[in-house]
Amino acid sequence: MRDKSGNLPVAAIVGGAALVVALAVVVALFGGRGVTAAAPPLGDPQVQHTLAETPAHTTHDLTINAVWADRPLRADAEDQVPVEELPVFDAVLGYAPHAAPPVDRDYRAHVRVELEVVEKVMELADGVEYRFWTFGGSVPGPMVRVREGDYVTFTLQNHPSSLFPHNIDLHAVSGQGGGAEATLVSPGQQATFSFTALNPGVYVYHCATAPVGMHIANGMYGLIVVEPKEGFPAVDREYYVMQGDFYTKGDFGERGFQEFDMMRAIDEDAAYVVFNGRVGSLTGDNALQAKVGETVRLFVGNGGPNLTSSFHVIGDVFDRVWVEGGAMVNRDIQTTVIPAGGAAVVEFDTNVPASLTLVDHAIFRAFNKGAIGSLVVTGDEDHVVYSGRVDIRPYDPEAKAGH
Ligand SMILES: [Cu+2]
């Protein structure tokens, strides 16, 4: 099935995926009923009758925990307003760890976004320099925040000092390459395209210029938040965090200028796994802050290029997680999976003062590759929620046995 370069034809992949889905459906329909010892044979007319009727008790309403309604796209009156009649705004971008401000609008708009690609040397860790390719001069690139249904005109500029062409694929875009084809620009060029933000959610954007993996590995990713029409619930603090894995010739911590290592990237052998483009971006003086009693919302993305994040905050529980950045909210979560090229929204209500620690719970990445950050919560203690140490003394099992 593989061609000369070892690639599977798309048809084979799609066919294989369809088979997997079909099997999953069969398992879902029949597998779940195997709990009774004497399951009736498949030919049993009673079973067929049951399946044909799909009784209510066998269906699961996955919208129960949804934070916005499952609704047809572009079906509201506001969606019918011609683009020329929409009010025009320039987007206010959010630079990590700060989220872009909430949209705070109950009507559709025409939002203009300008993003400049800059290739620049910055520190990947103390004493470790790396030539990043960036959206907006930072890793991650700035957060773009619009409202469901907005008409967005997006201009990508490639700084004349760049050495490479770049483009942008926004996962929120329905259209060729997510905008990648329309925005491919050489150094000293800019290109513009427009799209309607059809689907609410939290989406990754990234460069998609060949070799795509290299452009992403050099830091070309960020988040675009498409708020649902009803908006996100108000919270006390919002932060913007993106994980990424980096592949340098030298190992973790090896000082000096480090070049990108393509073979290491292909092997997924990350030298660094970091939040917001740098070891220490969220620790020490850079730690995130909150006060006891506040609700904190983290927009967490994963640029990859390779590694899936097991995102966890040591010392608290996610009261709510907007799973995969979509409509479903899960509650009381310890660790949430954020795939490469995916995102999540995690929220927690802070209960006691603590220095919370953000990690990828694939834990060597945290303590040996950089994926660690802090959120310092200050305020009044509540010793019922958490007492702190109330006793320490020598422990001698033999003395206890002889007692
Ligand atoms: Cu690029």
Residues whose N, C-alpha, C, O or C-beta is under 5 A from the ligand:
A	BS01	CU	P165 H166 N167 C207 T209 H215 M220
